[in-house]
Amino acid sequence: MNTMYESLGVSREVSDFAETILAGLEERFHEIDETAEYNQLKVIKAMQDARVSAECFETSSGYGYNDRGRDTLEEVYANVFQTEAALVRPQITCGTHALAIALSANLRPGDEMLSISGKPYDTLEEVIGIRPSRGSLAEYGVTYAQVDLLPDGSFDYEGIRRALRPQTKLVEIQRSKGYQTRPTLSVAQIGEAIAFVKQLRPDIICMVDNCYGEFVERIEPGELGADMVVGSLIKNPGGGLAPAGGYIAGTLACVEQCAFRLTSPGLGREVGANFGVMQSFYQGLFLAPTVTAAALKGAIFAANVYEKLGFSVVPNGTEDRHDIIQAVEFGFPEGVIAFCEGIQSAAPVDSYVTPEPWAMPGYDSDVIMAAGAFVQGSSIELSADGPIKPPYAVYFQGGLTWPHAKLGILKSLQRLVEKELVRLP
């Protein structure tokens, strides 16, 4: 085994250090496997209840009328996420697009969107209009307000109570941390916040940005009252096989609004060809629980490795996990860059490429991204990225298999050691 790692550029010193870390993670990994088993059974039951058949994998084109595979898949997603309906389409280009559809479909001029988990992910800033952009919600007369989380990462309930106004129409909760070093929110925490909002204002739509959180726990936000649960298929639920797409699961009223925004008023969910991706969508969802488990093991391994080396990590090495993202705060840009170089060098695709920071659209600073993926931008595949700005934190996620996730962390550490940015104990 050591010889094979050495052939991939991992020194015996780095391998031996990693093995000392792994020796203490056996119990954590067993718990992850149990959750994966539960979620695997949940997905199988949803597919059986929806009577998935081989005919569901057939290609549709043009208008996509009477697309059995598309309609059945949306029934499966509604079953998995315990919601009334779902919209699952290849025409949804990414998670940001799915969120933009959900917001613009359910907000009207004069309405207010309230984020109760602090500032949302960078790419949503232009959707909302926090950073001016053509076609933003702000241009259509939708206002925005925000309640930051408390210092311990919990919801500020008194702040939420004060922020609710007559024009507040939709409350947004971002489950994952994004480019922040705050804790990720558990489904239970999200459910409590939704119950609090609904007690004060039952009419308010509660939307959860579920990106990076699917199948990490045994329950999803839709089971605890979320009106919309939104995510990307090239993250957890696509299982590494979905080539594109996004989903919106929730109440029938909200999902139908989203369908009219995605396609056209009067057409809604009735149109939208599948272009031959149905088998990948179904099989990706089938694999998603175990793929997510592999990514979780990688994240926990990374947390323990870099915590042992003295870096601040979020979550820390022993905390419960609620998403697949692992933040490592280096405090200097060279650490972020070296880490990403190591991840890239572990990839099966484009391993010879050196990632560099650049002015990526949708961000307010240069961003470096490492991702030698089979699907471009797939965050469930081994990847790492981070903005080149204080506190100079890198965000690691993915790994379709645990051995690949492990290799990625070893290669990241190897690059830091070679550049004399860290010393092994």
C-alpha positions in Angstrom: 0.0 0.0 0.0 2.8 2.4 0.9 4.5 1.7 -2.4 1.3 2.6 -4.3 0.9 5.8 -2.3 4.5 6.7 -3.1 3.9 6.1 -6.8 1.2 8.8 -6.5 3.6 11.2 -4.8 2.7 10.7 -1.2 5.7 10.2 1.1 6.0 7.5 3.8 6.2 10.3 6.4 2.8 11.7 5.3 1.2 8.3 5.0 2.4 7.2 8.5 1.1 10.5 10.0 -2.3 9.9 8.4 -2.6 6.3 9.7 -2.2 7.6 13.3 -5.2 9.9 12.7 -7.3 7.1 11.1 -6.8 4.8 14.0 -9.2 6.9 16.1 -11.9 7.3 13.5 -13.3 3.8 13.3 -16.4 4.5 15.5 -17.2 7.7 13.6 -17.0 5.9 10.3 -19.3 3.1 11.5 -22.0 5.7 12.5 -21.7 7.2 9.0 -22.2 3.8 7.4 -25.3 3.2 9.5 -26.8 6.5 8.4 -26.0 5.6 4.8 -27.7 2.3 5.2 -30.9 4.0 6.5 -30.9 6.6 3.7 -30.3 3.9 1.1 -33.3 2.0 2.2 -35.3 5.3 2.2 -34.4 5.9 -1.4 -35.2 2.3 -2.5 -38.6 2.5 -0.8 -39.4 5.8 -2.6 -38.4 4.3 -5.9 -40.5 1.2 -5.3 -43.5 3.2 -4.1 -43.4 5.3 -7.3 -43.2 2.1 -9.4 -40.0 3.0 -11.2 -39.6 0.9 -14.3 -37.1 0.6 -17.2 -39.5 2.8 -19.3 -38.6 5.7 -17.0 -35.2 5.9 -18.5 -36.4 6.6 -22.1 -35.4 9.8 -23.8 -37.8 12.6 -24.5 -37.3 15.7 -26.7 -39.0 18.8 -27.8 -41.8 19.8 -25.5 -41.4 16.7 -23.4 -45.1 16.1 -23.0 -46.1 12.9 -21.1 -42.6 12.3 -20.0 -43.2 9.4 -17.6 -39.6 9.2 -16.4 -39.5 12.9 -15.5 -42.8 12.8 -13.7 -42.0 9.6 -11.8 -38.6 11.0 -10.7 -40.3 14.0 -9.3 -42.6 11.7 -7.4 -39.6 9.9 -6.0 -37.9 13.1 -4.9 -41.1 14.2 -3.2 -41.2 10.9 -1.3 -37.5 11.0 -0.3 -37.8 14.6 0.9 -41.3 14.1 2.4 -42.9 17.0 0.5 -46.1 17.4 -1.5 -44.3 17.8 -4.8 -40.9 18.3 -6.5 -39.4 19.9 -9.6 -36.3 18.0 -10.8 -35.0 19.1 -14.1 -31.8 19.2 -16.2 -32.9 22.7 -17.3 -31.9 23.9 -13.8 -28.3 24.7 -14.4 -26.9 24.8 -10.8 -27.8 25.3 -7.2 -27.8 29.1 -7.5 -30.2 28.8 -10.5 -32.5 26.6 -8.4 -32.5 29.1 -5.6 -33.1 32.0 -8.0 -36.1 30.2 -9.5 -37.5 29.5 -6.0 -37.1 33.1 -4.9 -38.3 34.9 -8.0 -41.2 32.5 -8.5 -42.6 33.1 -5.0 -41.8 36.8 -4.4 -43.6 39.8 -5.9 -42.8 43.5 -6.0 -43.2 45.0 -2.6 -42.5 41.6 -0.8 -39.5 41.2 1.4 -37.1 38.3 1.7 -35.6 37.7 5.1 -32.5 35.6 5.6 -32.3 34.4 9.2 -29.0 32.6 8.9 -26.8 35.6 8.1 -25.5 36.6 4.7 -26.2 34.0 2.1 -23.7 32.3 -0.2 -21.7 34.7 -2.4 -23.5 33.9 -5.7 -26.9 34.7 -4.2 -25.8 38.3 -3.5 -26.4 39.3 -7.1 -29.6 37.3 -7.3 -31.0 39.3 -4.4 -29.4 42.6 -5.3 -27.1 43.0 -2.3 -24.5 43.5 -5.0 -26.2 45.3 -7.9 -26.8 43.1 -10.9 -29.1 43.1 -13.9 -32.3 41.2 -13.3 -31.9 41.0 -9.5 -34.8 40.7 -7.2 -34.0 44.3 -6.1 -34.7 45.5 -9.7 -38.2 44.0 -9.4 -38.9 45.8 -6.2 -38.3 42.9 -3.8 -36.5 44.1 -0.6 -34.1 42.2 1.5 -33.4 42.0 5.3 -31.0 39.8 7.3 -30.7 38.5 10.8 -27.2 37.2 11.7 -26.7 34.0 13.7 -25.6 34.4 17.3 -21.9 34.1 18.1 -22.4 30.4 18.9 -23.9 29.7 15.5 -27.5 29.4 16.7 -30.6 31.4 15.5 -31.2 34.8 17.0 -34.9 34.3 17.8 -35.5 37.8 19.3 -33.8 39.3 16.2 -36.0 37.3 14.0 -39.1 38.4 15.9 -38.1 42.0 15.4 -37.2 41.6 11.8 -40.5 40.2 10.7 -42.5 42.9 9.0 -45.9 43.0 7.3 -44.2 42.8 3.9 -42.0 39.8 4.9 -43.1 37.1 2.4 -40.3 34.5 2.5 -37.7 33.4 5.1 -34.5 31.9 3.7 -32.3 29.5 5.7 -28.9 28.4 4.4 -28.1 25.0 5.9 -24.4 25.0 4.9 -21.8 27.5 5.8 -20.8 28.7 2.4 -17.6 30.8 2.4 -18.0 31.4 6.1 -16.5 29.7 9.2 -19.8 29.4 11.1 -21.2 26.1 12.0 -23.5 24.3 9.6 -27.1 24.1 10.8 -28.6 20.8 11.7 -32.0 19.7 10.4 -33.3 19.9 14.0 -32.2 23.5 14.4 -33.7 24.4 11.1 -37.0 22.7 12.1 -37.1 24.7 15.3 -36.5 28.0 13.5 -39.3 27.2 11.0 -41.7 26.3 13.8 -40.9 29.7 15.5 -41.5 31.6 12.3 -44.7 29.7 11.5 -46.0 30.3 15.0 -45.6 34.1 14.5 -46.6 34.2 10.9 -48.1 31.0 9.4 -48.4 32.7 6.0 -44.6 33.1 5.5 -42.9 30.8 3.1 -39.9 29.1 4.6 -37.2 28.1 2.1 -34.1 26.0 2.9 -30.9 26.1 0.8 -30.2 22.4 1.3 -27.0 22.3 -0.8 -24.3 20.0 0.6 -26.6 18.6 3.3 -28.7 16.0 1.6 -28.4 12.5 3.1 -25.9 13.6 5.8 -28.6 13.1 8.4 -31.6 10.7 8.4 -34.2 13.5 8.0 -34.5 16.4 5.6 -35.9 19.9 6.2 -39.1 19.1 4.4 -40.0 16.7 7.2 -39.9 19.6 9.7 -42.1 22.1 7.9 -40.0 23.7 5.1 -42.2 25.0 2.3 -39.3 24.7 -0.2 -36.1 22.6 0.0 -33.7 23.5 -2.8 -30.4 22.0 -4.1 -28.2 21.0 -6.9 -27.9 17.6 -8.6 -24.2 17.9 -9.1 -23.9 17.9 -5.3 -25.1 15.1 -3.0 -28.3 13.9 -4.5 -26.9 13.4 -8.0 -24.5 10.7 -6.6 -21.8 11.8 -9.0 -23.7 10.6 -12.0 -26.1 13.4 -12.7 -24.5 15.5 -15.5 -26.4 18.7 -14.6 -29.7 19.8 -12.9 -31.3 20.9 -9.7 -34.3 20.2 -7.6 -37.0 22.1 -5.7 -39.1 20.0 -3.3 -41.9 21.5 -1.2 -45.6 22.3 -1.1 -47.6 21.9 -4.3 -48.3 25.6 -4.4 -44.7 26.7 -4.1 -43.4 24.0 -6.6 -46.0 24.9 -9.2 -45.0 28.6 -8.9 -41.4 27.5 -9.5 -42.4 25.4 -12.5 -44.2 28.4 -14.1 -41.0 30.5 -13.6 -38.7 27.8 -15.0 -40.7 27.2 -18.1 -43.6 29.6 -18.8 -46.9 30.8 -17.3 -49.5 28.4 -18.5 -47.1 25.6 -19.2 -45.4 24.8 -15.9 -44.5 21.2 -15.1 -46.1 19.9 -18.3 -43.1 20.7 -20.5 -39.4 20.1 -20.3 -37.7 17.3 -22.2 -35.2 15.0 -20.3 -32.6 14.8 -23.2 -31.7 11.2 -22.1 -30.4 12.0 -18.6 -33.1 10.1 -16.7 -31.0 6.9 -16.0 -28.2 9.1 -14.6 -30.7 11.0 -12.5 -32.3 7.8 -11.1 -29.0 5.9 -10.6 -27.3 8.9 -9.1 -30.0 9.3 -6.5 -29.8 5.6 -5.8 -26.0 5.9 -5.1 -26.3 9.3 -3.3 -26.5 7.9 0.3 -23.2 5.9 0.0 -21.5 8.6 -2.1 -22.4 11.2 0.6 -21.0 8.8 3.3 -17.7 8.6 1.4 -17.5 12.4 1.3 -18.4 12.7 5.0 -15.5 10.3 5.9 -13.2 12.5 3.9 -14.4 15.6 5.6 -13.9 14.1 9.1 -10.5 12.8 8.2 -9.5 16.3 6.9 -10.8 17.9 10.1 -8.7 15.6 12.3 -5.6 15.9 10.2 -5.5 19.7 10.1 -6.7 20.1 13.6 -3.8 17.9 14.8 -1.4 20.3 12.9 -2.8 23.3 14.8 -5.1 24.9 12.3 -8.7 26.0 13.1 -11.2 23.8 11.4 -15.0 24.0 11.1 -16.5 21.7 12.1 -13.8 20.4 14.5 -12.6 16.8 14.6 -15.3 15.6 17.0 -18.4 17.7 16.2 -21.6 16.2 14.7 -21.7 16.7 10.9 -24.6 18.3 9.0 -23.0 18.8 5.6 -20.1 17.5 3.6 -18.0 20.7 3.7 -14.8 21.0 5.7 -13.3 24.4 6.3 -9.7 24.8 7.2 -8.5 28.2 8.2 -4.8 28.8 7.3 -4.6 32.5 7.9 -2.3 33.0 4.9 -3.1 32.7 1.1 -0.2 30.4 0.4 -1.9 27.7 2.5 -5.2 27.9 0.6 -3.3 27.7 -2.8 -1.1 24.8 -1.8 -4.1 22.8 -0.4 -6.0 23.3 -3.7 -2.9 22.3 -5.7 -2.7 19.1 -3.7 -6.4 18.3 -4.2 -6.0 18.9 -8.0 -3.0 16.6 -8.2 -5.1 13.8 -6.7 -7.8 14.0 -9.4 -8.5 11.3 -12.0 -9.1 14.1 -14.6 -6.8 17.0 -15.2 -4.4 16.0 -12.4 -1.5 17.7 -14.3 -3.2 21.1 -14.1 -2.2 23.7 -11.6 -5.2 25.7 -10.2 -4.8 29.5 -9.9 -6.9 32.2 -8.2 -9.0 34.2 -10.7 -11.9 36.6 -10.8 -14.7 34.1 -11.0 -18.2 35.4 -11.9 -20.5 35.9 -9.0 -17.7 36.4 -6.4 -16.3 39.6 -4.8 -12.7 38.4 -4.7 -10.4 36.1 -6.5 -11.3 32.5 -6.0 -9.2 29.3 -6.4 -10.9 26.1 -7.3 -9.5 22.6 -7.5 -11.7 20.0 -9.2 -10.5 17.4 -11.6 -14.1 16.0 -12.0 -16.0 13.9 -14.5 -18.8 16.5 -14.3 -17.6 20.1 -14.5 -18.1 21.9 -11.2 -19.4 18.7 -9.4 -19.0 19.4 -5.7 -19.8 15.9 -4.7 -16.6 14.9 -6.5 -13.3 15.6 -4.8 -12.8 19.3 -4.8 -11.6 22.3 -2.8 -12.0 26.0 -3.2 -11.8 29.3 -1.3 -11.7 33.0 -1.7 -8.3 34.7 -1.6 -9.2 37.0 1.3 -9.0 36.9 5.1 -9.3 34.6 7.0 -7.8 32.6 4.1 -9.9 29.5 4.6 -10.2 26.6 2.2 -13.4 24.6 1.8 -12.9 20.9 1.0 -15.7 18.6 0.0 -16.6 15.5 -2.0 -15.1 12.3 -2.9 -17.2 9.7 -4.8 -15.3 7.0 -2.8 -13.6 7.1 0.5 -10.2 6.0 -0.9 -10.2 8.9 -3.3 -11.2 11.4 -0.5 -8.3 10.0 1.6 -5.9 10.4 -1.3 -7.0 14.0 -1.8 -6.2 14.9 1.8 -2.9 13.1 1.7 -1.9 15.0 -1.4 -3.0 18.3 0.0 -0.8 17.7 3.1 2.0 16.5 0.9 2.0 19.8 -1.0 2.0 21.9 2.2 4.9 19.9 3.6 6.9 20.3 0.3 6.3 24.0 0.4 7.4 24.1 4.1 4.1 25.6 5.1 3.5 22.9 7.7 5.7 20.5 9.8 4.5 17.0 10.8 4.8 16.3 14.5 
